[in-house]
Structures are given as structure tokens and as C-alpha cells.
């Protein structure tokens, strides 16, 4: 877990800036200082929260805001499926740790070949959760002192963060092709599709990774044939 916390620490800086941006936006959208903090503490989904608040800020209805958030968070279906075989323990333990599965913790815990180190994922997730809630609180409570987040370049922090997460994954022809197809799909749909649809459609490119996947990637096994949650090395 300490390894996961150390691995995600540089990314947490960007998450802090993103959280501040969300807090400022939510406050300006009329949610007040407390509701954004509660939302971050219970939802923990940056892009979905931004989508929901942006819809509300544009005088959209609650149903439209919820739908936008659901579409953006639909990417966690394949992400959750990929991590599930490595989540050992009882139902309650797995449910609690699953709340820490976000893009960054998922990326730093990847060991390649469909393997994940859940201890690293949890350590990274705890740091990201605390940083996200703290950033939201700073933006919501002290937004007047911070001013426009775009003035500080905080609006560019999250796209840059995702590029950093992507780079280590491009280790072969198939990952590069999947990334290129995903980018092309998103670029084509962003101008014409509702929020959330481009990212979900782009995620379909990950299906390329299923081709040629070996049977041993379907679940964790140790050398003795038993179950385990650890991969090898640091991704």
C-alpha cells in the first residue's frame, strides 16, 4: 500500500488542482459550500461530477445531470471487470476496496498481462480520495480567494494527467492501436454526441486487448496453484 501511495503521489498534485476547480465550479453553480464536499466524499468521480454540475449550471434538469454522470462513469464497467478477479476476501472487503478503483489507481496498479496488485491499488486510491475531497473543500470554501481556475492552468491539469497515465501502457502494437482508435473515436464524437457518449464509445477500443489473451489472465494464481492478489514488479 505504501508503494501505491508513493507511485500516485505525483498524480495527486493534478487531482488536487482538479478538485479545486470542481469546488469553484460547484460553488458558482449555486450548490453552496457544503454540497460539493459531500458529493466528492460520496461519489469520488471527478469527470462525472464535473458533467453533472455543468448541466445544472446550464439550467439543465436533474435527470439530464444524472444521465451525463452515469454515461461518463460507464467506463468503470470494463475497468471493474478487469480488476475483479484479483479482489480477494469477503463481500464487504471487496465492496469497500472497489470504491477506490479510479483511473489513476487502476493504472498504477497494473502489472501487465491483465494482472493487478490490489494492495498498490488501495494505497493509491486512499491518497487520491483524500486529495480529491481536500481539493474540493479548498475550492468550495475558499473559491473567492483562488479566483478563476483557468487563470492558474488548472483546467489543463487533468488532460495532462491522463496522458501521463497512458504513456506506460503503450508497450506494443496492440495497445498503440487501441489508444489510436480510442482517440479517433472520441475526437469524432465530441462535436456531435452528448457528454459521456464519446468516452464510453472510445473505451470500446479496449476490446482489442481481448484478442490473444491467455487463459492465465482470467484470474490470479500463485506458483502452487492457489489464489493471490499480487503481480510482479511495479507498473
C-alpha positions in Angstrom: 0.0 0.0 0.0 2.9 2.4 0.7 4.2 1.6 -2.7 0.9 2.6 -4.2 0.8 5.8 -2.2 4.3 6.7 -3.4 3.5 5.8 -7.0 0.5 8.0 -7.2 1.8 11.0 -5.3 2.9 13.0 -8.4 -0.5 12.4 -9.9 -2.2 13.5 -6.7 -0.9 17.0 -7.4 -3.0 17.2 -10.5 -6.0 15.7 -8.8 -5.7 18.3 -6.1 -5.9 21.1 -8.8 -8.8 19.3 -10.4 -10.6 19.1 -7.1 -10.1 22.8 -6.5 -11.6 23.5 -10.0 -14.6 21.4 -9.2 -15.2 23.1 -5.9 -15.1 26.6 -7.5 -17.4 25.5 -10.3 -19.9 23.8 -8.0 -20.0 26.9 -5.7 -20.5 29.2 -8.7 -23.3 26.9 -10.0 -25.3 27.5 -6.8 -24.5 24.3 -4.9 -23.2 26.2 -1.9 -20.0 25.3 0.1 -21.1 22.0 1.7 -22.9 20.1 -1.1 -19.8 19.9 -3.3 -17.7 18.4 -0.5 -20.4 15.9 0.3 -20.7 15.0 -3.3 -17.0 14.4 -3.6 -16.9 12.3 -0.4 -19.7 10.1 -1.6 -19.3 10.0 -5.3 -15.5 10.2 -5.9 -15.7 10.5 -9.6 -14.2 13.7 -11.0 -15.3 13.8 -14.6 -18.8 12.6 -13.8 -19.2 15.2 -11.0 -18.0 18.0 -13.4 -20.5 16.8 -16.0 -23.4 16.8 -13.5 -22.6 20.2 -12.1 -22.0 21.7 -15.6 -25.5 20.5 -16.7 -27.1 22.0 -13.6 -25.1 25.3 -14.1 -26.6 25.5 -17.6 -30.1 25.2 -16.2 -30.4 21.6 -17.1 -32.7 19.2 -15.2 -31.6 16.7 -12.5 -32.3 13.8 -14.9 -30.0 15.2 -17.5 -27.3 15.8 -14.9 -27.6 12.2 -13.6 -27.6 10.7 -17.1 -24.4 12.6 -18.0 -22.7 11.4 -14.9 -23.8 7.8 -15.5 -22.6 7.8 -19.1 -19.1 9.1 -18.0 -18.9 6.5 -15.2 -19.9 3.7 -17.5 -16.2 3.2 -18.3 -15.8 1.7 -14.9 -17.7 -1.4 -16.0 -14.8 -2.8 -18.1 -12.3 -1.4 -15.6 -14.1 -3.2 -12.7 -14.3 -6.4 -14.7 -10.5 -6.3 -15.3 -9.8 -5.9 -11.6 -12.5 -8.1 -10.1 -10.5 -11.5 -10.4 -7.8 -10.0 -8.2 -10.1 -8.8 -5.5 -9.9 -11.5 -2.8 -11.7 -11.6 0.5 -15.2 -11.3 1.7 -18.0 -9.3 0.0 -17.7 -6.4 2.4 -14.0 -6.1 2.0 -14.2 -6.3 -1.8 -17.0 -3.8 -1.9 -15.1 -1.3 0.2 -11.9 -1.6 -1.8 -13.8 -1.3 -5.1 -14.7 2.2 -4.2 -11.1 3.1 -4.6 -10.9 1.9 -8.2 -10.5 5.0 -10.3 -8.5 5.7 -13.4 -5.2 6.6 -11.6 -5.2 3.8 -9.0 -6.2 1.3 -11.7 -3.3 2.5 -13.9 -0.5 2.5 -11.3 -1.6 -1.0 -10.0 -1.4 -2.6 -13.5 1.2 -5.3 -13.8 0.7 -6.0 -17.4 -0.9 -9.1 -19.0 -4.2 -8.3 -17.3 -2.7 -8.6 -13.8 -3.3 -6.1 -11.0 -1.8 -5.5 -7.5 -4.7 -4.7 -5.3 -2.6 -3.6 -2.4 -1.0 -0.9 -4.6 -4.5 0.0 -5.9 -5.8 0.5 -2.4 -2.8 2.6 -1.3 -3.1 4.8 -4.4 -6.8 5.0 -4.0 -6.7 6.3 -0.4 -4.3 9.1 -1.3 -6.4 10.1 -4.3 -9.6 10.1 -2.3 -8.2 12.3 0.4 -6.6 14.6 -2.2 -9.9 14.9 -4.2 -12.0 15.7 -1.2 -9.4 18.2 0.2 -9.2 19.9 -3.2 -13.0 20.2 -3.4 -13.1 21.6 0.1 -10.5 24.2 -0.8 -12.3 25.3 -3.9 -15.8 25.3 -2.3 -14.7 27.1 0.9 -12.0 29.4 -0.5 -13.0 29.8 -4.1 -13.2 33.6 -3.8 -9.5 33.7 -2.9 -8.5 31.3 -5.6 -10.3 33.0 -8.5 -10.8 31.5 -11.9 -9.1 28.1 -12.1 -8.3 28.6 -15.7 -6.0 31.5 -14.8 -3.8 29.1 -12.9 -3.9 26.5 -15.7 -5.8 24.0 -13.5 -8.2 23.2 -16.4 -5.2 21.6 -18.2 -4.1 19.5 -15.3 -6.5 16.6 -15.7 -5.9 16.0 -19.5 -2.2 16.1 -18.8 -2.6 13.6 -16.0 -4.4 11.1 -18.4 -1.6 11.4 -20.9 0.9 10.6 -18.2 -1.2 7.5 -17.3 -1.4 6.4 -20.9 2.2 6.6 -21.8 3.4 3.5 -19.8 0.6 1.4 -21.3 1.8 1.9 -24.9 4.2 -1.1 -24.8 3.3 -2.8 -28.1 1.4 -2.6 -31.4 -2.0 -3.7 -29.9 -2.0 -1.1 -27.1 -0.9 1.7 -29.5 -3.7 0.7 -31.9 -6.3 0.6 -29.2 -5.2 4.1 -28.0 -5.3 5.5 -31.5 -8.7 4.1 -32.2 -10.0 5.4 -28.8 -8.6 8.9 -29.5 -10.1 8.9 -33.1 -13.5 7.8 -31.8 -13.6 10.5 -29.1 -12.5 13.2 -31.5 -15.1 12.3 -34.0 -18.0 12.1 -31.4 -17.2 15.1 -29.1 -18.7 17.7 -31.5 -21.9 15.8 -32.1 -22.6 13.4 -29.2 -24.0 14.2 -25.7 -21.5 14.3 -22.8 -20.3 10.9 -21.8 -21.0 9.1 -25.1 -17.6 9.9 -26.6 -15.6 8.4 -23.7 -17.8 5.3 -23.4 -17.6 4.7 -27.2 -13.8 5.3 -27.1 -13.5 2.7 -24.3 -14.8 0.1 -26.8 -11.3 0.1 -28.3 -10.1 -1.8 -25.2 -11.9 -4.9 -26.7 -8.8 -5.2 -28.9 -7.0 -6.3 -25.8 -9.1 -9.4 -25.5 -7.7 -10.9 -28.7 -4.9 -13.3 -27.9 -5.4 -13.1 -24.2 -4.1 -16.2 -22.4 -6.3 -18.3 -20.1 -4.0 -17.5 -17.1 -5.1 -13.8 -17.3 -8.6 -14.8 -16.2 -7.7 -14.9 -12.5 -4.8 -14.7 -10.0 -2.9 -17.9 -9.3 0.3 -18.3 -7.4 3.1 -20.9 -8.1 1.3 -23.5 -6.1 -2.0 -23.0 -8.0 -3.7 -21.1 -5.2 -5.2 -17.7 -5.1 -3.3 -14.5 -4.6 -3.6 -10.8 -5.2 -0.1 -9.8 -6.1 1.5 -9.3 -9.5 5.2 -8.8 -10.1 7.1 -5.6 -10.4 5.9 -2.0 -10.4 3.9 -0.8 -13.4 
